[in-house]
């Protein structure tokens, strides 16, 4: 089954240093949840297709965090880290 993305909405809260990306997917909720919480699946779809993702940490739970690097060949081109503020199923 192919998962298709519908419109993407980006929300910014003026007094918080955060953004919220809201999307609707044409897929069962449990499949979308798994795509975000399973590090092997996240590495397959997150980021540009021409980069390889190496996950250092992926603790997908409320209060957990993530840290990953993105590589093009032998060159590291990005490093991302953050926290999962709230995970709801």
Secondary structure, DSSP 8 states (H G I E B T S, - for coil): ----EEEEEEEE-TTSS-EEEEEEESS-HHHHHHHHH-HHHHHHHSS-TTSEEEEEEE--STT-EEEEEEEETTEEEEEEEEE------
